Structures are given as C-alpha cells and as structure tokens.
Amino acid sequence: MQIEKLPADCHARELAARSGLDPSTVSRAVASLVSHGLVERRADPADKRASLLTVTPAGRAALTDTYDWYGRILDTALADWTPAEVAAFATALGRFTRDIETVLGHHDNLEAAR
C-alpha cells in the first residue's frame, strides 16, 4: 500500500480501492500500522461509521528510512553493473511494471483474482 501518496484524512475504503485489496485486508493492515504508531485513526465527523487515516510523523520517518534502505540495497546490488546494463534493466522493469498493472487493472479485487 502506498499510504504516503494518500491525502491526509483519507478513508480506509479509499486506500482499499487504490491498492486493489479487499477492505478487510486493508483494515487489518491499518490496525497494525495504528498499533505501531505509524498511522493515526480517528472518527470521521461527517460519517460516524467511518474512520479517517493520517500517516503520523513516525510513519513518515519509517517510510523515509525504508526508502533509504532500499536505495542502499539497490546501489549495492547494481554496483558492478555497467550503465548500459542498468539502462536495459530499467527499460525491461518499466515494461514489466506496465504489463502487470494492465493485467491487474482488469480485476476489481486482487484477492478475488487469486
């Protein structure tokens, strides 16, 4: 889930729709994030049945740390690659990503597609 790209005070149903996951799966993931202090959940004043989600400062810091860690891993893994090899890989990975998104785009619910 790409929670960092969501607007502040979004609903779990919006997160589920954007990620293509079942709302119950998102609900469990959000509960874990809340319990770790990475996401804040509060009642929606406009809809008492719904909750608004916001990434906390600790959550943003964890995202930054994770992205930095992934960057270091990629730098290490690609250290011996030539620029041409990196470019070819980037092109192939881009195509793969687009093709996967196209296939997954045909499913309203990724879990039901399993």
Biopython code that builds the backbone (N, CA, C, O; Angstrom):
import numpy as np
from Bio.PDB.StructureBuilder import StructureBuilder

atoms = [
    (1, "MET", "N", (0.843, -1.173, 0.000)),
    (1, "MET", "CA", (0.000, 0.000, 0.000)),
    (1, "MET", "C", (0.888, 1.235, 0.000)),
    (1, "MET", "O", (1.912, 1.290, 0.681)),
    (2, "GLN", "N", (0.484, 2.192, -0.756)),
    (2, "GLN", "CA", (1.270, 3.423, -0.831)),
    (2, "GLN", "C", (0.582, 4.518, -0.028)),
    (2, "GLN", "O", (0.030, 5.469, -0.581)),
    (3, "ILE", "N", (0.629, 4.361, 1.272)),
    (3, "ILE", "CA", (-0.098, 5.285, 2.129)),
    (3, "ILE", "C", (0.468, 6.689, 2.089)),
    (3, "ILE", "O", (-0.247, 7.654, 2.360)),
    (4, "GLU", "N", (1.744, 6.819, 1.753)),
    (4, "GLU", "CA", (2.345, 8.154, 1.748)),
    (4, "GLU", "C", (1.806, 9.023, 0.622)),
    (4, "GLU", "O", (1.964, 10.243, 0.659)),
    (5, "LYS", "N", (1.173, 8.420, -0.376)),
    (5, "LYS", "CA", (0.644, 9.188, -1.503)),
    (5, "LYS", "C", (-0.811, 9.597, -1.293)),
    (5, "LYS", "O", (-1.374, 10.335, -2.102)),
    (6, "LEU", "N", (-1.405, 9.133, -0.236)),
    (6, "LEU", "CA", (-2.794, 9.475, 0.028)),
    (6, "LEU", "C", (-2.888, 10.828, 0.715)),
    (6, "LEU", "O", (-1.979, 11.232, 1.441)),
    (7, "PRO", "N", (-3.987, 11.521, 0.481)),
    (7, "PRO", "CA", (-4.166, 12.795, 1.185)),
    (7, "PRO", "C", (-4.359, 12.541, 2.679)),
    (7, "PRO", "O", (-4.766, 11.453, 3.086)),
    (8, "ALA", "N", (-4.069, 13.541, 3.473)),
    (8, "ALA", "CA", (-4.333, 13.429, 4.907)),
    (8, "ALA", "C", (-5.826, 13.211, 5.093)),
    (8, "ALA", "O", (-6.642, 13.686, 4.302)),
    (9, "ASP", "N", (-6.164, 12.498, 6.130)),
    (9, "ASP", "CA", (-7.562, 12.236, 6.451)),
    (9, "ASP", "C", (-8.287, 11.492, 5.335)),
    (9, "ASP", "O", (-9.351, 11.922, 4.889)),
    (10, "CYS", "N", (-7.720, 10.388, 4.889)),
    (10, "CYS", "CA", (-8.396, 9.560, 3.895)),
    (10, "CYS", "C", (-9.112, 8.417, 4.615)),
    (10, "CYS", "O", (-8.816, 8.112, 5.770)),
    (11, "HIS", "N", (-10.042, 7.804, 3.923)),
    (11, "HIS", "CA", (-10.775, 6.665, 4.456)),
    (11, "HIS", "C", (-10.079, 5.363, 4.067)),
    (11, "HIS", "O", (-9.398, 5.286, 3.044)),
    (12, "ALA", "N", (-10.262, 4.352, 4.896)),
    (12, "ALA", "CA", (-9.697, 3.035, 4.590)),
    (12, "ALA", "C", (-10.254, 2.513, 3.273)),
    (12, "ALA", "O", (-9.542, 1.839, 2.529)),
    (13, "ARG", "N", (-11.513, 2.812, 2.971)),
    (13, "ARG", "CA", (-12.096, 2.329, 1.706)),
    (13, "ARG", "C", (-11.375, 2.936, 0.503)),
    (13, "ARG", "O", (-11.250, 2.284, -0.534)),
    (14, "GLU", "N", (-10.897, 4.187, 0.630)),
    (14, "GLU", "CA", (-10.120, 4.804, -0.448)),
    (14, "GLU", "C", (-8.779, 4.088, -0.600)),
    (14, "GLU", "O", (-8.321, 3.844, -1.716)),
    (15, "LEU", "N", (-8.164, 3.758, 0.515)),
    (15, "LEU", "CA", (-6.903, 3.021, 0.487)),
    (15, "LEU", "C", (-7.109, 1.642, -0.146)),
    (15, "LEU", "O", (-6.280, 1.193, -0.937)),
    (16, "ALA", "N", (-8.202, 0.976, 0.199)),
    (16, "ALA", "CA", (-8.511, -0.332, -0.388)),
    (16, "ALA", "C", (-8.738, -0.206, -1.890)),
    (16, "ALA", "O", (-8.238, -1.018, -2.668)),
    (17, "ALA", "N", (-9.488, 0.809, -2.294)),
    (17, "ALA", "CA", (-9.766, 0.992, -3.724)),
    (17, "ALA", "C", (-8.490, 1.273, -4.504)),
    (17, "ALA", "O", (-8.287, 0.720, -5.585)),
    (18, "ARG", "N", (-7.642, 2.118, -3.970)),
    (18, "ARG", "CA", (-6.401, 2.464, -4.682)),
    (18, "ARG", "C", (-5.418, 1.301, -4.749)),
    (18, "ARG", "O", (-4.657, 1.181, -5.709)),
    (19, "SER", "N", (-5.436, 0.451, -3.737)),
    (19, "SER", "CA", (-4.490, -0.662, -3.713)),
    (19, "SER", "C", (-5.054, -1.917, -4.362)),
    (19, "SER", "O", (-4.314, -2.862, -4.637)),
    (20, "GLY", "N", (-6.365, -1.933, -4.609)),
    (20, "GLY", "CA", (-6.980, -3.110, -5.206)),
    (20, "GLY", "C", (-7.113, -4.271, -4.237)),
    (20, "GLY", "O", (-7.287, -5.417, -4.654)),
    (21, "LEU", "N", (-7.032, -3.979, -2.946)),
    (21, "LEU", "CA", (-7.123, -5.023, -1.927)),
    (21, "LEU", "C", (-8.508, -5.036, -1.304)),
    (21, "LEU", "O", (-9.234, -4.043, -1.338)),
    (22, "ASP", "N", (-8.853, -6.165, -0.742)),
    (22, "ASP", "CA", (-10.116, -6.304, -0.046)),
    (22, "ASP", "C", (-10.117, -5.382, 1.176)),
    (22, "ASP", "O", (-9.106, -5.277, 1.870)),
    (23, "PRO", "N", (-11.236, -4.720, 1.444)),
    (23, "PRO", "CA", (-11.286, -3.822, 2.609)),
    (23, "PRO", "C", (-10.899, -4.495, 3.928)),
    (23, "PRO", "O", (-10.310, -3.850, 4.795)),
    (24, "SER", "N", (-11.221, -5.781, 4.090)),
    (24, "SER", "CA", (-10.854, -6.455, 5.345)),
    (24, "SER", "C", (-9.339, -6.598, 5.472)),
    (24, "SER", "O", (-8.801, -6.521, 6.577)),
    (25, "THR", "N", (-8.652, -6.804, 4.361)),
    (25, "THR", "CA", (-7.191, -6.891, 4.375)),
    (25, "THR", "C", (-6.594, -5.542, 4.749)),
    (25, "THR", "O", (-5.668, -5.464, 5.556)),
    (26, "VAL", "N", (-7.130, -4.486, 4.159)),
    (26, "VAL", "CA", (-6.655, -3.136, 4.460)),
    (26, "VAL", "C", (-6.928, -2.808, 5.923)),
    (26, "VAL", "O", (-6.093, -2.200, 6.592)),
    (27, "SER", "N", (-8.083, -3.207, 6.415)),
    (27, "SER", "CA", (-8.431, -2.938, 7.807)),
    (27, "SER", "C", (-7.424, -3.582, 8.760)),
    (27, "SER", "O", (-7.008, -2.957, 9.736)),
    (28, "ARG", "N", (-7.034, -4.821, 8.483)),
    (28, "ARG", "CA", (-6.039, -5.494, 9.333)),
    (28, "ARG", "C", (-4.683, -4.796, 9.243)),
    (28, "ARG", "O", (-4.007, -4.613, 10.256)),
    (29, "ALA", "N", (-4.288, -4.409, 8.034)),
    (29, "ALA", "CA", (-3.000, -3.726, 7.864)),
    (29, "ALA", "C", (-3.013, -2.383, 8.589)),
    (29, "ALA", "O", (-2.043, -2.020, 9.254)),
    (30, "VAL", "N", (-4.109, -1.652, 8.457)),
    (30, "VAL", "CA", (-4.228, -0.352, 9.123)),
    (30, "VAL", "C", (-4.175, -0.536, 10.639)),
    (30, "VAL", "O", (-3.529, 0.247, 11.336)),
    (31, "ALA", "N", (-4.844, -1.556, 11.149)),
    (31, "ALA", "CA", (-4.817, -1.808, 12.596)),
    (31, "ALA", "C", (-3.385, -2.022, 13.079)),
    (31, "ALA", "O", (-3.005, -1.533, 14.143)),
    (32, "SER", "N", (-2.599, -2.747, 12.301)),
    (32, "SER", "CA", (-1.197, -2.966, 12.666)),
    (32, "SER", "C", (-0.410, -1.662, 12.625)),
    (32, "SER", "O", (0.380, -1.382, 13.526)),
    (33, "LEU", "N", (-0.624, -0.868, 11.585)),
    (33, "LEU", "CA", (0.074, 0.417, 11.471)),
    (33, "LEU", "C", (-0.299, 1.345, 12.624)),
    (33, "LEU", "O", (0.554, 2.050, 13.164)),
    (34, "VAL", "N", (-1.576, 1.339, 12.994)),
    (34, "VAL", "CA", (-2.034, 2.162, 14.117)),
    (34, "VAL", "C", (-1.381, 1.686, 15.411)),
    (34, "VAL", "O", (-0.919, 2.499, 16.213)),
    (35, "SER", "N", (-1.342, 0.367, 15.614)),
    (35, "SER", "CA", (-0.765, -0.161, 16.860)),
    (35, "SER", "C", (0.725, 0.150, 16.986)),
    (35, "SER", "O", (1.261, 0.204, 18.093)),
    (36, "HIS", "N", (1.383, 0.353, 15.860)),
    (36, "HIS", "CA", (2.807, 0.706, 15.875)),
    (36, "HIS", "C", (3.035, 2.222, 15.833)),
    (36, "HIS", "O", (4.177, 2.680, 15.781)),
    (37, "GLY", "N", (1.956, 2.989, 15.857)),
    (37, "GLY", "CA", (2.084, 4.442, 15.875)),
    (37, "GLY", "C", (2.470, 5.060, 14.541)),
    (37, "GLY", "O", (2.926, 6.202, 14.493)),
    (38, "LEU", "N", (2.289, 4.310, 13.455)),
    (38, "LEU", "CA", (2.679, 4.812, 12.137)),
    (38, "LEU", "C", (1.534, 5.506, 11.411)),
    (38, "LEU", "O", (1.757, 6.324, 10.519)),
    (39, "VAL", "N", (0.327, 5.179, 11.796)),
    (39, "VAL", "CA", (-0.876, 5.790, 11.229)),
    (39, "VAL", "C", (-1.794, 6.139, 12.386)),
    (39, "VAL", "O", (-1.898, 5.399, 13.365)),
    (40, "GLU", "N", (-2.453, 7.271, 12.258)),
    (40, "GLU", "CA", (-3.437, 7.695, 13.253)),
    (40, "GLU", "C", (-4.821, 7.475, 12.658)),
    (40, "GLU", "O", (-5.062, 7.784, 11.491)),
    (41, "ARG", "N", (-5.726, 6.937, 13.470)),
    (41, "ARG", "CA", (-7.108, 6.723, 13.030)),
    (41, "ARG", "C", (-8.017, 7.509, 13.967)),
    (41, "ARG", "O", (-7.899, 7.425, 15.190)),
    (42, "ARG", "N", (-8.921, 8.270, 13.372)),
    (42, "ARG", "CA", (-9.895, 8.998, 14.192)),
    (42, "ARG", "C", (-11.240, 8.990, 13.485)),
    (42, "ARG", "O", (-11.317, 8.805, 12.271)),
    (43, "ALA", "N", (-12.282, 9.189, 14.250)),
    (43, "ALA", "CA", (-13.637, 9.153, 13.706)),
    (43, "ALA", "C", (-13.835, 10.273, 12.693)),
    (43, "ALA", "O", (-13.339, 11.386, 12.868)),
    (44, "ASP", "N", (-14.562, 9.961, 11.645)),
    (44, "ASP", "CA", (-14.915, 10.957, 10.635)),
    (44, "ASP", "C", (-16.134, 11.718, 11.141)),
    (44, "ASP", "O", (-17.196, 11.122, 11.320)),
    (45, "PRO", "N", (-16.005, 13.024, 11.376)),
    (45, "PRO", "CA", (-17.147, 13.780, 11.896)),
    (45, "PRO", "C", (-18.343, 13.782, 10.943)),
    (45, "PRO", "O", (-19.480, 13.970, 11.377)),
    (46, "ALA", "N", (-18.095, 13.577, 9.658)),
    (46, "ALA", "CA", (-19.177, 13.571, 8.668)),
    (46, "ALA", "C", (-19.854, 12.204, 8.555)),
    (46, "ALA", "O", (-20.962, 12.105, 8.029)),
    (47, "ASP", "N", (-19.194, 11.151, 9.044)),
    (47, "ASP", "CA", (-19.733, 9.792, 8.949)),
    (47, "ASP", "C", (-19.206, 9.003, 10.142)),
    (47, "ASP", "O", (-18.086, 8.492, 10.116)),
    (48, "LYS", "N", (-20.009, 8.909, 11.170)),
    (48, "LYS", "CA", (-19.569, 8.290, 12.428)),
    (48, "LYS", "C", (-19.168, 6.821, 12.259)),
    (48, "LYS", "O", (-18.472, 6.274, 13.115)),
    (49, "ARG", "N", (-19.596, 6.176, 11.169)),
    (49, "ARG", "CA", (-19.230, 4.773, 10.938)),
    (49, "ARG", "C", (-17.840, 4.639, 10.335)),
    (49, "ARG", "O", (-17.252, 3.558, 10.359)),
    (50, "ALA", "N", (-17.317, 5.724, 9.798)),
    (50, "ALA", "CA", (-16.037, 5.680, 9.083)),
    (50, "ALA", "C", (-14.924, 6.294, 9.926)),
    (50, "ALA", "O", (-15.166, 7.071, 10.850)),
    (51, "SER", "N", (-13.705, 5.922, 9.577)),
    (51, "SER", "CA", (-12.523, 6.484, 10.229)),
    (51, "SER", "C", (-11.676, 7.219, 9.207)),
    (51, "SER", "O", (-11.627, 6.847, 8.035)),
    (52, "LEU", "N", (-11.017, 8.260, 9.666)),
    (52, "LEU", "CA", (-10.064, 8.990, 8.838)),
    (52, "LEU", "C", (-8.665, 8.549, 9.234)),
    (52, "LEU", "O", (-8.359, 8.404, 10.417)),
    (53, "LEU", "N", (-7.821, 8.338, 8.232)),
    (53, "LEU", "CA", (-6.458, 7.866, 8.457)),
    (53, "LEU", "C", (-5.462, 8.942, 8.066)),
    (53, "LEU", "O", (-5.623, 9.616, 7.049)),
    (54, "THR", "N", (-4.438, 9.094, 8.878)),
    (54, "THR", "CA", (-3.360, 10.036, 8.597)),
    (54, "THR", "C", (-2.040, 9.374, 8.972)),
    (54, "THR", "O", (-1.928, 8.761, 10.033)),
    (55, "VAL", "N", (-1.049, 9.497, 8.109)),
    (55, "VAL", "CA", (0.282, 8.985, 8.428)),
    (55, "VAL", "C", (0.881, 9.907, 9.490)),
    (55, "VAL", "O", (0.872, 11.129, 9.338)),
    (56, "THR", "N", (1.396, 9.315, 10.556)),
    (56, "THR", "CA", (1.994, 10.098, 11.642)),
    (56, "THR", "C", (3.418, 10.516, 11.270)),
    (56, "THR", "O", (3.994, 9.978, 10.325)),
    (57, "PRO", "N", (3.983, 11.467, 12.006)),
    (57, "PRO", "CA", (5.396, 11.797, 11.776)),
    (57, "PRO", "C", (6.302, 10.565, 11.901)),
    (57, "PRO", "O", (7.257, 10.417, 11.138)),
    (58, "ALA", "N", (6.003, 9.688, 12.858)),
    (58, "ALA", "CA", (6.795, 8.453, 12.985)),
    (58, "ALA", "C", (6.620, 7.574, 11.751)),
    (58, "ALA", "O", (7.567, 6.920, 11.312)),
    (59, "GLY", "N", (5.411, 7.558, 11.192)),
    (59, "GLY", "CA", (5.166, 6.792, 9.973)),
    (59, "GLY", "C", (5.932, 7.355, 8.791)),
    (59, "GLY", "O", (6.493, 6.605, 7.992)),
    (60, "ARG", "N", (5.956, 8.665, 8.680)),
    (60, "ARG", "CA", (6.719, 9.299, 7.590)),
    (60, "ARG", "C", (8.215, 9.020, 7.749)),
    (60, "ARG", "O", (8.912, 8.768, 6.766)),
    (61, "ALA", "N", (8.702, 9.064, 8.987)),
    (61, "ALA", "CA", (10.119, 8.765, 9.236)),
    (61, "ALA", "C", (10.426, 7.315, 8.872)),
    (61, "ALA", "O", (11.477, 7.027, 8.298)),
    (62, "ALA", "N", (9.512, 6.400, 9.206)),
    (62, "ALA", "CA", (9.712, 4.987, 8.866)),
    (62, "ALA", "C", (9.730, 4.798, 7.352)),
    (62, "ALA", "O", (10.519, 4.006, 6.837)),
    (63, "LEU", "N", (8.869, 5.516, 6.639)),
    (63, "LEU", "CA", (8.869, 5.440, 5.173)),
    (63, "LEU", "C", (10.190, 5.940, 4.604)),
    (63, "LEU", "O", (10.766, 5.319, 3.711)),
    (64, "THR", "N", (10.664, 7.063, 5.126)),
    (64, "THR", "CA", (11.943, 7.612, 4.665)),
    (64, "THR", "C", (13.074, 6.626, 4.923)),
    (64, "THR", "O", (13.914, 6.392, 4.054)),
    (65, "ASP", "N", (13.093, 6.049, 6.122)),
    (65, "ASP", "CA", (14.127, 5.062, 6.456)),
    (65, "ASP", "C", (14.060, 3.857, 5.520)),
    (65, "ASP", "O", (15.087, 3.351, 5.068)),
    (66, "THR", "N", (12.849, 3.408, 5.239)),
    (66, "THR", "CA", (12.675, 2.248, 4.356)),
    (66, "THR", "C", (13.147, 2.563, 2.951)),
    (66, "THR", "O", (13.848, 1.755, 2.342)),
    (67, "TYR", "N", (12.778, 3.724, 2.423)),
    (67, "TYR", "CA", (13.224, 4.108, 1.076)),
    (67, "TYR", "C", (14.746, 4.243, 1.025)),
    (67, "TYR", "O", (15.377, 3.832, 0.051)),
    (68, "ASP", "N", (15.330, 4.816, 2.072)),
    (68, "ASP", "CA", (16.793, 4.938, 2.127)),
    (68, "ASP", "C", (17.448, 3.559, 2.137)),
    (68, "ASP", "O", (18.445, 3.332, 1.451)),
    (69, "TRP", "N", (16.882, 2.643, 2.918)),
    (69, "TRP", "CA", (17.416, 1.283, 2.997)),
    (69, "TRP", "C", (17.344, 0.601, 1.630)),
    (69, "TRP", "O", (18.316, -0.008, 1.182)),
    (70, "TYR", "N", (16.184, 0.706, 0.970)),
    (70, "TYR", "CA", (16.051, 0.116, -0.367)),
    (70, "TYR", "C", (17.050, 0.734, -1.340)),
    (70, "TYR", "O", (17.623, 0.031, -2.173)),
    (71, "GLY", "N", (17.257, 2.019, -1.239)),
    (71, "GLY", "CA", (18.234, 2.687, -2.107)),
    (71, "GLY", "C", (19.632, 2.129, -1.915)),
    (71, "GLY", "O", (20.353, 1.886, -2.883)),
    (72, "ARG", "N", (20.012, 1.927, -0.659)),
    (72, "ARG", "CA", (21.341, 1.357, -0.381)),
    (72, "ARG", "C", (21.447, -0.070, -0.906)),
    (72, "ARG", "O", (22.486, -0.456, -1.441)),
    (73, "ILE", "N", (20.395, -0.847, -0.760)),
    (73, "ILE", "CA", (20.383, -2.225, -1.271)),
    (73, "ILE", "C", (20.550, -2.219, -2.787)),
    (73, "ILE", "O", (21.356, -2.977, -3.326)),
    (74, "LEU", "N", (19.789, -1.365, -3.475)),
    (74, "LEU", "CA", (19.907, -1.288, -4.939)),
    (74, "LEU", "C", (21.288, -0.816, -5.362)),
    (74, "LEU", "O", (21.872, -1.361, -6.299)),
    (75, "ASP", "N", (21.812, 0.188, -4.684)),
    (75, "ASP", "CA", (23.162, 0.672, -5.010)),
    (75, "ASP", "C", (24.187, -0.448, -4.887)),
    (75, "ASP", "O", (25.071, -0.588, -5.732)),
    (76, "THR", "N", (24.062, -1.244, -3.829)),
    (76, "THR", "CA", (24.995, -2.352, -3.618)),
    (76, "THR", "C", (24.812, -3.427, -4.688)),
    (76, "THR", "O", (25.789, -3.926, -5.247)),
    (77, "ALA", "N", (23.565, -3.779, -4.968)),
    (77, "ALA", "CA", (23.290, -4.834, -5.947)),
    (77, "ALA", "C", (23.749, -4.455, -7.348)),
    (77, "ALA", "O", (24.195, -5.314, -8.108)),
    (78, "LEU", "N", (23.643, -3.176, -7.695)),
    (78, "LEU", "CA", (23.967, -2.732, -9.055)),
    (78, "LEU", "C", (25.369, -2.142, -9.176)),
    (78, "LEU", "O", (25.734, -1.628, -10.234)),
    (79, "ALA", "N", (26.140, -2.210, -8.125)),
    (79, "ALA", "CA", (27.460, -1.566, -8.110)),
    (79, "ALA", "C", (28.371, -2.042, -9.235)),
    (79, "ALA", "O", (29.149, -1.251, -9.767)),
    (80, "ASP", "N", (28.293, -3.299, -9.605)),
    (80, "ASP", "CA", (29.177, -3.846, -10.641)),
    (80, "ASP", "C", (28.551, -3.831, -12.035)),
    (80, "ASP", "O", (29.158, -4.310, -12.992)),
    (81, "TRP", "N", (27.353, -3.288, -12.151)),
    (81, "TRP", "CA", (26.677, -3.240, -13.451)),
    (81, "TRP", "C", (27.183, -2.038, -14.238)),
    (81, "TRP", "O", (27.518, -1.001, -13.665)),
    (82, "THR", "N", (27.234, -2.189, -15.545)),
    (82, "THR", "CA", (27.592, -1.060, -16.404)),
    (82, "THR", "C", (26.372, -0.159, -16.555)),
    (82, "THR", "O", (25.248, -0.598, -16.312)),
    (83, "PRO", "N", (26.578, 1.094, -16.951)),
    (83, "PRO", "CA", (25.431, 1.966, -17.205)),
    (83, "PRO", "C", (24.476, 1.373, -18.245)),
    (83, "PRO", "O", (23.262, 1.540, -18.132)),
    (84, "ALA", "N", (25.005, 0.694, -19.238)),
    (84, "ALA", "CA", (24.147, 0.080, -20.263)),
    (84, "ALA", "C", (23.292, -1.040, -19.663)),
    (84, "ALA", "O", (22.121, -1.185, -20.015)),
    (85, "GLU", "N", (23.870, -1.821, -18.765)),
    (85, "GLU", "CA", (23.109, -2.892, -18.115)),
    (85, "GLU", "C", (22.008, -2.320, -17.224)),
    (85, "GLU", "O", (20.890, -2.834, -17.198)),
    (86, "VAL", "N", (22.329, -1.265, -16.503)),
    (86, "VAL", "CA", (21.326, -0.622, -15.651)),
    (86, "VAL", "C", (20.203, -0.055, -16.515)),
    (86, "VAL", "O", (19.029, -0.198, -16.171)),
    (87, "ALA", "N", (20.546, 0.583, -17.627)),
    (87, "ALA", "CA", (19.536, 1.152, -18.521)),
    (87, "ALA", "C", (18.649, 0.058, -19.108)),
    (87, "ALA", "O", (17.431, 0.223, -19.174)),
    (88, "ALA", "N", (19.241, -1.054, -19.533)),
    (88, "ALA", "CA", (18.460, -2.159, -20.099)),
    (88, "ALA", "C", (17.521, -2.748, -19.044)),
    (88, "ALA", "O", (16.364, -3.056, -19.329)),
    (89, "PHE", "N", (18.033, -2.897, -17.836)),
    (89, "PHE", "CA", (17.211, -3.414, -16.746)),
    (89, "PHE", "C", (16.051, -2.461, -16.449)),
    (89, "PHE", "O", (14.914, -2.899, -16.275)),
    (90, "ALA", "N", (16.338, -1.169, -16.392)),
    (90, "ALA", "CA", (15.298, -0.176, -16.112)),
    (90, "ALA", "C", (14.213, -0.213, -17.184)),
    (90, "ALA", "O", (13.025, -0.123, -16.873)),
    (91, "THR", "N", (14.620, -0.346, -18.441)),
    (91, "THR", "CA", (13.651, -0.423, -19.536)),
    (91, "THR", "C", (12.782, -1.668, -19.394)),
    (91, "THR", "O", (11.558, -1.590, -19.500)),
    (92, "ALA", "N", (13.418, -2.819, -19.154)),
    (92, "ALA", "CA", (12.669, -4.071, -19.018)),
    (92, "ALA", "C", (11.757, -4.041, -17.793)),
    (92, "ALA", "O", (10.619, -4.507, -17.852)),
    (93, "LEU", "N", (12.249, -3.498, -16.696)),
    (93, "LEU", "CA", (11.441, -3.418, -15.485)),
    (93, "LEU", "C", (10.249, -2.484, -15.690)),
    (93, "LEU", "O", (9.147, -2.766, -15.220)),
    (94, "GLY", "N", (10.471, -1.382, -16.387)),
    (94, "GLY", "CA", (9.368, -0.474, -16.694)),
    (94, "GLY", "C", (8.290, -1.163, -17.508)),
    (94, "GLY", "O", (7.100, -1.015, -17.229)),
    (95, "ARG", "N", (8.707, -1.914, -18.513)),
    (95, "ARG", "CA", (7.739, -2.635, -19.345)),
    (95, "ARG", "C", (7.000, -3.671, -18.506)),
    (95, "ARG", "O", (5.777, -3.784, -18.587)),
    (96, "PHE", "N", (7.740, -4.423, -17.703)),
    (96, "PHE", "CA", (7.133, -5.434, -16.841)),
    (96, "PHE", "C", (6.087, -4.797, -15.917)),
    (96, "PHE", "O", (4.982, -5.320, -15.765)),
    (97, "THR", "N", (6.442, -3.680, -15.312)),
    (97, "THR", "CA", (5.531, -2.990, -14.397)),
    (97, "THR", "C", (4.261, -2.553, -15.113)),
    (97, "THR", "O", (3.162, -2.744, -14.594)),
    (98, "ARG", "N", (4.401, -1.971, -16.297)),
    (98, "ARG", "CA", (3.224, -1.550, -17.069)),
    (98, "ARG", "C", (2.348, -2.750, -17.423)),
    (98, "ARG", "O", (1.123, -2.677, -17.323)),
    (99, "ASP", "N", (2.974, -3.851, -17.835)),
    (99, "ASP", "CA", (2.207, -5.040, -18.207)),
    (99, "ASP", "C", (1.471, -5.632, -17.006)),
    (99, "ASP", "O", (0.314, -6.036, -17.120)),
    (100, "ILE", "N", (2.136, -5.681, -15.866)),
    (100, "ILE", "CA", (1.483, -6.186, -14.651)),
    (100, "ILE", "C", (0.322, -5.279, -14.268)),
    (100, "ILE", "O", (-0.753, -5.767, -13.919)),
    (101, "GLU", "N", (0.522, -3.969, -14.328)),
    (101, "GLU", "CA", (-0.556, -3.037, -13.990)),
    (101, "GLU", "C", (-1.738, -3.209, -14.929)),
    (101, "GLU", "O", (-2.888, -3.089, -14.507)),
    (102, "THR", "N", (-1.468, -3.489, -16.198)),
    (102, "THR", "CA", (-2.546, -3.721, -17.161)),
    (102, "THR", "C", (-3.330, -4.973, -16.785)),
    (102, "THR", "O", (-4.560, -4.959, -16.762)),
    (103, "VAL", "N", (-2.615, -6.049, -16.493)),
    (103, "VAL", "CA", (-3.280, -7.301, -16.112)),
    (103, "VAL", "C", (-4.084, -7.108, -14.833)),
    (103, "VAL", "O", (-5.244, -7.515, -14.759)),
    (104, "LEU", "N", (-3.479, -6.496, -13.838)),
    (104, "LEU", "CA", (-4.164, -6.300, -12.566)),
    (104, "LEU", "C", (-5.306, -5.304, -12.685)),
    (104, "LEU", "O", (-6.261, -5.354, -11.909)),
    (105, "GLY", "N", (-5.214, -4.413, -13.637)),
    (105, "GLY", "CA", (-6.271, -3.435, -13.847)),
    (105, "GLY", "C", (-7.582, -4.054, -14.280)),
    (105, "GLY", "O", (-8.628, -3.408, -14.217)),
    (106, "HIS", "N", (-7.534, -5.297, -14.717)),
    (106, "HIS", "CA", (-8.746, -5.989, -15.141)),
    (106, "HIS", "C", (-9.457, -6.669, -13.976)),
    (106, "HIS", "O", (-10.476, -7.333, -14.171)),
    (107, "HIS", "N", (-8.927, -6.507, -12.774)),
    (107, "HIS", "CA", (-9.528, -7.120, -11.590)),
    (107, "HIS", "C", (-9.934, -6.026, -10.620)),
    (107, "HIS", "O", (-9.131, -5.165, -10.260)),
    (108, "ASP", "N", (-11.202, -6.073, -10.199)),
    (108, "ASP", "CA", (-11.672, -5.106, -9.210)),
    (108, "ASP", "C", (-11.111, -5.411, -7.829)),
    (108, "ASP", "O", (-10.918, -4.514, -7.008)),
    (109, "ASN", "N", (-10.854, -6.683, -7.589)),
    (109, "ASN", "CA", (-10.391, -7.103, -6.277)),
    (109, "ASN", "C", (-9.257, -8.092, -6.477)),
    (109, "ASN", "O", (-9.483, -9.212, -6.935)),
    (110, "LEU", "N", (-8.044, -7.691, -6.141)),
    (110, "LEU", "CA", (-6.880, -8.538, -6.385)),
    (110, "LEU", "C", (-6.938, -9.846, -5.615)),
    (110, "LEU", "O", (-6.467, -10.874, -6.103)),
    (111, "GLU", "N", (-7.509, -9.821, -4.423)),
    (111, "GLU", "CA", (-7.582, -11.057, -3.650)),
    (111, "GLU", "C", (-8.551, -12.037, -4.281)),
    (111, "GLU", "O", (-8.318, -13.245, -4.248)),
    (112, "ALA", "N", (-9.636, -11.535, -4.858)),
    (112, "ALA", "CA", (-10.597, -12.410, -5.516)),
    (112, "ALA", "C", (-10.013, -12.998, -6.797)),
    (112, "ALA", "O", (-10.472, -14.038, -7.270)),
    (113, "ALA", "N", (-9.007, -12.338, -7.357)),
    (113, "ALA", "CA", (-8.394, -12.803, -8.604)),
    (113, "ALA", "C", (-7.452, -13.975, -8.378)),
    (113, "ALA", "O", (-7.007, -14.606, -9.337)),
    (114, "ARG", "N", (-7.146, -14.268, -7.137)),
    (114, "ARG", "CA", (-6.189, -15.361, -6.840)),
    (114, "ARG", "C", (-6.726, -16.689, -7.242)),
    (114, "ARG", "O", (-6.055, -17.705, -7.064)),
]
sb = StructureBuilder()
sb.init_structure("model")
sb.init_model(0)
sb.init_chain("A")
sb.init_seg("    ")
for serial, (resi, resn, name, xyz) in enumerate(atoms, 1):
    if name == "N":
        sb.init_residue(resn, " ", resi, " ")
    sb.init_atom(name, np.array(xyz, "f"), 0.0, 1.0, " ", f" {name:<3s}", serial, name[0])
structure = sb.get_structure()
